[in-house]
Amino acid sequence: MKHRVILSTLVAIFATTLCAFGQWEYPFEYVEPEAAEVALAKPEMTEREALPAHRAVVHYPTREAMISDAQGEMLIELGNWHIEQMEGGRTRYTARFKRNYKYDDRQLVLRIEGADGAVSVAVNDAEVGYSAQTAGRVEFDLTKALKENHNTISITLHSDYAARAIEASRTPEGKFLSAHLVASPRVAVYDFVTATTFNAAGDGLLNLGVVMQSYLLNSKEYHIHYELHSPEGEVLAQDNKRLTTRMLSRDTVSFFARVPKVKRWSPEEPNLYRIVVYTKHETRIKEFAQIEFGFRTAELKDGGLMLNGSPVEIRATECNWAESAERTSELLRQAKEEGYNLVAPRYPQPEEFYVLCDRLGLMVCDQADIDCTGSQAKGSPSNTPLWKSAYTERAQRMYYSSKGHPSVVMFSLARNAHNGICLYESYLAMKALPKEPRPMVYPEAGGQWNSDL
């Protein structure tokens, strides 16, 4: 108890100091975090210390490494898991990681994809955080928790937690698809924001935002370089801007490009352009990052979906990640050969699922991880205010994870979840997103106002 009081006092002093510089608002009260097994039993406790959702950026040390997709020590696959079945239906995976001098100037983030239940993460048996929103991808910053030399990283999958009531689409088996440590620079590309339109002449207009994350307490000057590559690999545009980072900041560096005779992305012709970004500090290149994207518009008009300004007849089927990328690609190709042009997964998918749809020319209606199949209408979580945060946060996590893919043309808030205040609030939160023209839908809305289609 004495240590807790001392910690609370120190945090309060630190908060007061930061307040003087305009960083935080005071008062700030230290709150002892709840253990995952206690917190996850409460619908309102959705996560602790999980990083905000964003596109899965891959970092490369050099251009050559980027071309050959050799991430080296910037993406560390954890393996040789020790698997332990625990009481309460929990499964714990533990791996060892040796932290040495190579990681002194790196931020070490644990990226977990495809977990089939809530997760809690511990380093050297000390809990770091937890999340009940694990479909698709979830990340935790382990930098401060990892000590020099040998460490143990544990991922515990829970099968008994409150959010199981809204996850009928998934069956918890105590498994996940992959877990990596992302070793990025202390100032790194965090996300890409792309918006594409067309002018009257048919030129493609690209507004690009490169979101830079600084984990430093002091400011530094960086130069952010970008290149726009055609589907054939030709450099169409390039530019650079200076960024002076702020303490623990996340800043967006903006670029614009006009592409004459642009090749549009569509299900018939899934043309993909590429953006390459590299950063410099004191003339030294710190990292490379890249994404594929497509010039296309997707919007709601006259009650229907418009793609590149033309109405689209939707032929939809359900498709989810299979046991491997090869099997998933096979299923998606089969769906397209059978005449479908849109796939509707039951919950957020691993990053590679959307990449495959981008390349194959399959539109996607991405869906939040909410399915209340089997619950009674009277007692549905959808009409219980206690669940409001769980609903809105799952919709937003789904959105920010996949919004940059040209294949994603609409978003579904839930399925088989009846209707009620949580879905109304979730719809309003999604419609409040700035400059988002794509439809927000809830197929079981029953004609109510919280669905665009």
C-alpha positions in Angstrom: 0.0 0.0 0.0 2.9 2.3 0.9 4.4 1.8 -2.6 1.1 2.6 -4.2 0.8 5.9 -2.4 4.3 6.9 -3.4 3.6 6.0 -7.0 0.4 8.0 -7.0 2.2 11.0 -5.6 5.0 10.8 -8.2 2.5 10.4 -11.1 0.6 13.5 -9.8 3.8 15.5 -9.6 4.7 14.4 -13.2 1.2 15.3 -14.4 1.4 18.8 -12.8 4.8 19.4 -14.6 3.4 18.3 -18.0 0.3 20.4 -17.4 2.5 23.5 -17.2 3.7 22.7 -20.7 0.2 22.1 -22.0 0.6 18.4 -22.5 -2.0 17.0 -20.1 -5.0 18.4 -18.2 -4.8 18.2 -14.4 -6.0 16.6 -12.2 -4.7 13.1 -13.0 -5.3 10.3 -10.7 -3.4 7.1 -10.7 -5.7 4.1 -10.8 -4.5 0.6 -10.1 -5.3 -1.6 -13.2 -7.5 -4.5 -12.8 -6.3 -8.0 -13.6 -7.5 -9.2 -17.0 -9.6 -12.1 -15.6 -11.6 -9.6 -13.5 -11.8 -6.8 -16.0 -12.9 -9.0 -18.9 -15.9 -10.2 -16.9 -17.3 -6.6 -17.3 -18.9 -5.6 -20.6 -17.6 -2.0 -20.2 -14.0 -3.1 -19.8 -13.1 -3.7 -23.4 -9.3 -3.2 -23.3 -6.3 -1.8 -21.4 -3.0 -0.7 -23.1 -4.0 -1.9 -26.5 -2.7 0.4 -29.2 -5.2 2.3 -31.4 -6.2 0.5 -34.5 -4.4 1.3 -37.8 -3.2 -0.4 -41.0 -0.6 -3.0 -40.4 2.6 -1.1 -41.4 5.7 -3.2 -42.2 9.0 -1.5 -41.7 12.2 -2.2 -43.7 15.8 -1.1 -43.0 16.7 -0.5 -46.7 15.1 -0.2 -50.1 16.7 -3.5 -51.2 15.1 -5.2 -48.2 11.7 -3.7 -49.0 11.9 -4.9 -52.6 12.8 -8.5 -51.5 10.3 -8.3 -48.5 13.2 -9.0 -46.1 12.2 -7.3 -42.9 15.2 -8.7 -41.0 15.2 -7.7 -37.4 12.4 -5.2 -37.8 9.8 -8.0 -37.7 10.6 -10.7 -35.2 8.5 -13.8 -35.3 8.0 -15.4 -31.9 8.1 -19.1 -31.9 8.8 -22.3 -29.9 5.8 -21.5 -27.9 5.3 -23.3 -24.6 1.5 -24.0 -24.4 -0.2 -24.4 -21.1 -3.9 -25.2 -20.4 -5.0 -23.2 -17.4 -8.1 -23.2 -15.2 -11.1 -21.3 -16.3 -10.7 -22.4 -19.9 -7.6 -20.2 -20.5 -4.7 -21.2 -22.8 -1.3 -19.5 -22.2 1.4 -19.3 -24.8 4.9 -18.4 -23.6 8.0 -17.6 -25.8 11.4 -16.3 -25.0 12.9 -13.1 -26.4 16.5 -11.9 -26.0 16.7 -8.1 -25.9 20.2 -6.9 -26.8 21.9 -3.7 -28.1 20.3 -4.1 -31.5 17.0 -2.9 -30.0 18.3 0.0 -28.0 16.8 2.6 -30.4 13.7 0.5 -31.3 10.2 0.5 -30.2 9.0 -3.1 -29.6 5.3 -3.7 -30.3 3.6 -7.1 -30.0 1.3 -7.6 -33.0 -1.3 -10.5 -32.6 -3.4 -11.5 -35.6 -6.4 -13.8 -35.7 -6.9 -14.6 -32.0 -10.2 -16.5 -31.4 -10.9 -15.0 -28.0 -10.0 -12.2 -25.6 -6.3 -11.9 -24.8 -4.1 -10.7 -22.0 -0.4 -10.1 -22.4 2.4 -10.4 -19.8 6.1 -9.8 -19.9 8.2 -11.7 -17.3 4.9 -12.7 -15.5 3.9 -9.0 -15.1 0.6 -8.2 -16.9 1.0 -5.5 -19.7 -2.5 -5.3 -21.0 -5.6 -7.1 -22.3 -8.2 -6.8 -25.0 -11.6 -8.3 -25.7 -11.5 -7.0 -29.3 -9.1 -9.4 -30.9 -10.7 -10.3 -34.3 -8.3 -9.2 -37.0 -5.4 -7.6 -35.2 -4.4 -6.2 -31.8 -1.1 -4.6 -30.7 0.6 -3.9 -27.4 3.7 -1.8 -26.8 6.2 -3.9 -24.8 9.2 -1.6 -24.9 9.2 -0.5 -21.3 8.3 -3.9 -20.0 11.1 -5.8 -21.7 14.4 -5.9 -19.8 17.9 -6.5 -21.1 18.9 -10.0 -22.1 16.3 -12.8 -21.6 12.6 -12.2 -21.3 9.4 -14.3 -21.4 6.4 -13.0 -23.4 3.1 -14.6 -22.5 -0.2 -14.5 -24.5 -3.2 -15.8 -22.6 -6.4 -16.6 -24.6 -9.6 -16.5 -22.5 -12.7 -18.5 -23.4 -14.9 -17.2 -20.5 -15.4 -13.4 -20.7 -18.3 -11.0 -21.0 -17.9 -10.2 -24.7 -18.6 -13.8 -25.6 -22.2 -12.8 -25.5 -21.7 -10.7 -28.7 -19.2 -13.0 -30.5 -21.4 -15.9 -31.8 -19.5 -15.8 -35.1 -16.3 -17.0 -33.4 -15.6 -20.2 -31.4 -12.9 -19.8 -28.8 -10.4 -22.6 -29.2 -7.4 -20.9 -27.5 -5.6 -20.2 -30.8 -4.2 -17.3 -32.8 -2.9 -17.0 -36.3 0.4 -15.2 -35.7 2.3 -13.1 -33.1 5.3 -10.9 -34.0 7.4 -8.2 -32.4 7.5 -5.1 -34.7 10.8 -3.4 -34.0 10.3 0.1 -35.5 12.4 3.2 -35.0 11.5 5.5 -32.2 10.1 7.9 -34.8 8.3 5.7 -37.3 5.5 5.5 -39.9 2.4 4.5 -38.0 -0.3 4.6 -40.7 -1.2 5.7 -44.2 -4.4 7.7 -45.0 -5.3 7.8 -48.7 -8.2 9.6 -50.3 -8.7 9.4 -54.1 -11.0 11.3 -56.4 -11.1 12.2 -60.1 -11.3 15.6 -61.9 -13.4 16.4 -64.9 -10.6 15.3 -67.3 -10.5 11.9 -65.6 -7.2 12.4 -63.9 -6.7 10.7 -60.6 -6.2 12.9 -57.5 -4.4 11.5 -54.5 -4.4 13.1 -51.1 -2.0 11.2 -48.9 -1.4 11.5 -45.2 1.7 9.8 -43.7 1.0 9.4 -40.0 4.3 9.6 -38.0 4.5 8.4 -34.4 7.2 9.7 -32.1 8.0 7.8 -28.9 10.6 10.3 -27.9 10.4 12.8 -25.1 12.4 15.4 -27.0 11.8 16.9 -30.5 13.8 16.0 -33.5 13.8 17.1 -37.2 13.0 14.5 -39.8 12.5 14.6 -43.6 9.6 12.4 -44.8 10.0 11.3 -48.5 7.3 9.7 -50.6 7.1 8.1 -54.0 4.1 7.2 -56.1 4.6 4.1 -58.3 2.4 3.0 -61.2 1.1 -0.5 -61.5 4.0 -1.1 -63.8 6.6 0.2 -61.3 7.2 3.6 -62.8 7.8 6.5 -60.4 5.0 9.0 -61.2 5.5 11.5 -58.4 7.8 12.2 -55.5 8.2 14.8 -52.8 9.5 15.3 -49.3 8.6 17.5 -46.3 10.2 18.4 -43.0 8.7 17.3 -39.8 9.7 18.5 -36.3 8.4 15.9 -33.9 6.8 16.8 -30.6 7.0 14.8 -27.4 5.2 11.5 -27.6 3.3 12.8 -30.6 1.4 11.5 -33.6 1.6 13.9 -36.6 0.3 13.6 -40.2 2.5 14.8 -43.1 0.3 15.5 -46.2 1.1 15.1 -49.9 -0.9 15.6 -53.1 -0.4 14.0 -56.5 -2.3 14.2 -59.8 -2.1 11.2 -62.2 -3.1 11.8 -65.8 -4.8 8.8 -67.5 -5.1 7.0 -64.2 -6.0 3.4 -64.1 -8.9 3.0 -61.8 -9.5 0.1 -59.3 -12.6 -1.9 -60.0 -13.7 -5.6 -59.7 -13.2 -5.9 -63.5 -9.7 -4.2 -63.4 -8.1 -4.2 -60.0 -5.3 -1.8 -60.8 -3.0 -1.2 -57.8 -0.6 1.7 -57.4 2.1 1.7 -54.7 3.3 4.3 -52.2 6.8 4.1 -50.9 7.8 6.2 -47.9 11.2 6.6 -46.3 12.4 8.8 -43.5 15.7 10.6 -42.9 17.2 12.1 -39.7 20.5 14.0 -40.0 21.0 12.6 -43.6 20.6 9.0 -42.4 17.7 6.9 -43.7 15.9 5.4 -40.7 13.2 3.2 -42.4 11.2 2.3 -45.5 7.5 1.5 -45.6 5.1 0.8 -48.5 1.5 0.1 -49.2 -0.6 -0.8 -52.3 -3.7 1.3 -53.0 -6.2 1.9 -55.7 -7.7 5.0 -57.3 -11.4 4.5 -56.8 -14.4 6.2 -55.2 -17.1 4.4 -53.3 -20.1 6.3 -52.0 -23.8 6.1 -51.1 -26.1 7.7 -53.6 -29.8 7.4 -54.2 -29.9 4.5 -51.7 -27.3 2.4 -53.5 -23.6 1.9 -53.8 -21.7 3.9 -56.4 -18.3 2.8 -57.5 -16.2 5.3 -59.5 -19.4 7.3 -60.1 -21.4 4.3 -61.5 -24.1 2.2 -59.7 -23.0 -1.3 -58.8 -25.2 -4.4 -58.7 -23.9 -6.3 -55.6 -23.6 -10.0 -55.8 -22.4 -11.0 -52.3 -21.3 -14.1 -50.6 -19.7 -14.8 -47.2 -16.0 -15.6 -47.0 -13.6 -15.6 -44.0 -9.9 -16.4 -43.5 -9.2 -20.1 -43.9 -6.4 -22.1 -42.4 -3.7 -20.5 -44.6 -3.1 -17.7 -47.2 -3.1 -20.3 -50.0 -6.5 -21.8 -48.9 -8.0 -18.3 -48.4 -6.8 -17.2 -51.9 -8.3 -20.3 -53.4 -11.7 -19.6 -51.8 -11.7 -16.0 -52.9 -10.8 -16.9 -56.4 -13.6 -19.5 -56.4 -16.1 -16.8 -55.2 -15.1 -14.6 -58.1 -15.3 -17.4 -60.7 -18.8 -18.1 -59.5 -19.8 -14.5 -60.3 -19.7 -12.9 -56.9 -18.2 -9.4 -56.7 -18.4 -8.7 -53.0 -17.4 -10.8 -50.0 -18.8 -10.2 -46.5 -16.7 -11.7 -43.7 -18.4 -12.3 -40.3 -15.8 -10.3 -38.4 -12.5 -8.4 -39.0 -9.9 -10.4 -40.8 -6.1 -10.6 -40.9 -4.4 -7.9 -43.0 -3.6 -10.4 -45.8 -7.3 -11.1 -46.4 -7.8 -7.5 -47.5 -4.6 -7.5 -49.6 -5.8 -10.6 -51.5 -9.2 -9.0 -52.1 -7.4 -5.8 -53.4 -5.4 -7.8 -55.9 -8.2 -10.1 -57.0 -10.8 -7.3 -57.5 -13.3 -8.5 -54.9 -15.2 -5.8 -53.0 -15.5 -6.2 -49.2 -18.2 -5.3 -46.8 -16.2 -5.4 -43.6 -18.0 -6.2 -40.4 -17.5 -5.4 -36.7 -17.1 -8.4 -34.4 -20.7 -8.3 -33.2 -23.0 -11.3 -33.6 -25.7 -12.0 -30.9 -27.1 -15.1 -32.5 -29.1 -17.0 -29.9 -29.7 -14.1 -27.5 -33.3 -13.1 -26.7 -34.6 -9.8 -28.1 -35.7 -8.6 -24.6 -32.3 -9.2 -23.0 -30.2 -8.4 -26.1 -26.9 -6.6 -25.3 -27.8 -4.3 -28.2 -30.4 -2.5 -26.1 -28.4 -2.5 -22.9 -26.4 0.8 -22.4 -23.7 -1.1 -20.5 -22.5 -2.5 -23.8 -22.4 0.8 -25.7 -18.6 1.2 -25.5 -18.1 -2.4 -26.7 -20.3 -1.8 -29.7 -18.9 1.5 -30.8 -15.2 0.6 -30.2 -15.5 -2.6 -32.2 -17.0 -0.7 -35.1 -14.2 1.9 -35.0 -11.4 -0.7 -34.6 -12.8 -2.5 -37.6 -12.9 0.7 -39.6 -9.4 2.0 -38.8 -7.8 -1.4 -39.5 -9.2 -1.9 -43.0 -10.4 1.5 -44.3 -7.2 2.0 -46.5 -7.9 -0.9 -48.7 -9.6 -0.2 -52.1 -11.6 -3.4 -51.8 -13.4 -2.2 -48.7 -16.4 -0.3 -50.0 -18.8 -0.5 -47.1 -18.9 -1.3 -43.4 -21.4 -3.5 -41.4 -22.0 -2.7 -37.7 -23.2 -6.2 -36.7 -25.3 -9.1 -37.6 -28.1 -11.0 -35.9 -27.9 -8.5 -33.0 -31.5 -7.3 -33.0 -31.5 -3.5 -32.7 -31.2 -1.0 -29.9 -29.4 1.9 -28.3 -25.9 0.4 -28.7 -26.3 0.0 -32.5 -27.9 3.4 -32.8 -24.9 5.0 -31.0 -22.5 2.8 -33.0 -24.1 4.0 -36.3 -23.9 7.7 -35.2 -20.3 7.3 -34.2 -19.4 5.9 -37.6 -21.4 8.5 -39.5 -19.5 11.2 -37.6 -16.2 10.0 -39.1 -14.8 12.9 -41.2 -15.3 12.9 -44.9 -16.3 9.2 -45.0 -18.6 8.6 -48.0 -18.9 4.8 -47.8 -22.1 3.2 -46.6 -22.5 2.1 -42.9 -25.0 -0.8 -42.8 -26.8 -3.1 -40.4 -28.6 -5.7 -42.5 -31.0 -6.6 -39.7 -32.0 -3.0 -39.0 -35.6 -3.8 -40.1 -36.1 -0.5 -42.0 -34.9 1.6 -39.1 -32.7 4.6 -39.6 -29.3 3.1 -38.6 -28.5 1.5 -41.9 -27.6 3.2 -45.2 -28.7 0.3 -47.4 
